[in-house]
Amino acid sequence: MENAGHVLLAAAASIGIVHTMIGVDHTLPFIMLGRAQKWSLARLLTITLVCGTGHVLSSVLLGLALTALARTSSPFDFARLKD
């Protein structure tokens, strides 16, 4: 069952990458805002990087918080995943 954690992590990473690559909703607002504000490419990329990092970190923190909540209130035996 140790492999289950690796499979889950790989699946989450794959979904995240595909979600970002095909998600026009992730890039179009930045492109349009950059054009409207007449930002340079460097500024556009910097702002996009900062926002993307914040998005990922908030998603990870939310996932960790919900996992901790589930561990304390769920009848599911999380100890089985460690085996």
C-alpha positions in Angstrom: 0.0 0.0 0.0 3.0 2.4 0.2 2.7 2.7 -3.6 -0.8 4.1 -3.2 0.5 7.4 -1.9 2.9 7.6 -4.9 0.0 6.8 -7.3 -2.2 9.4 -5.7 0.6 12.1 -5.8 1.3 11.3 -9.5 -2.4 11.4 -10.4 -2.8 14.8 -8.6 0.3 16.2 -10.4 -0.9 15.0 -13.7 -4.4 16.4 -13.3 -2.8 19.7 -12.2 -0.6 19.9 -15.3 -3.3 19.0 -17.7 -5.7 21.4 -15.9 -3.2 24.2 -16.4 -2.2 23.4 -20.0 -5.8 23.2 -21.4 -7.3 25.8 -19.1 -7.7 28.9 -21.3 -9.4 30.4 -18.2 -6.0 30.4 -16.6 -4.2 32.4 -19.2 -6.8 34.6 -21.0 -7.6 36.9 -18.1 -3.9 37.7 -17.7 -3.4 38.3 -21.4 -6.4 40.6 -21.6 -5.4 42.5 -18.4 -1.9 42.9 -19.7 -3.1 44.3 -23.0 -5.5 46.7 -21.4 -2.9 47.9 -19.0 -0.1 47.9 -21.7 2.2 45.7 -19.6 5.5 44.5 -20.9 5.9 40.8 -21.4 8.2 40.6 -18.4 5.7 42.3 -16.1 2.9 40.0 -17.4 4.9 36.9 -16.8 6.0 38.1 -13.3 2.4 38.8 -12.3 1.2 35.6 -13.8 3.9 33.7 -11.9 3.0 35.3 -8.6 -0.7 34.7 -9.0 -0.1 31.1 -10.1 2.1 30.4 -7.1 -0.5 31.8 -4.8 -3.2 29.7 -6.5 -1.2 26.5 -6.1 -0.2 27.2 -2.5 -3.7 28.0 -1.5 -4.9 24.8 -3.1 -2.3 22.8 -1.3 -3.1 24.4 2.0 -6.8 23.8 1.5 -6.1 20.2 0.6 -4.0 19.7 3.7 -6.6 21.3 5.9 -9.4 19.1 4.5 -7.2 16.0 4.8 -6.6 16.8 8.4 -10.3 17.3 9.0 -11.1 14.1 7.2 -8.6 12.2 9.3 -10.2 13.4 12.5 -13.8 12.9 11.6 -13.8 10.0 9.1 -14.4 6.3 9.9 -12.0 5.5 7.0 -8.8 3.8 8.3 -6.0 6.1 7.0 -3.4 4.0 8.7 -3.9 1.4 5.9 -2.4 3.8 3.4 0.9 3.7 5.3 1.4 -0.1 5.0 
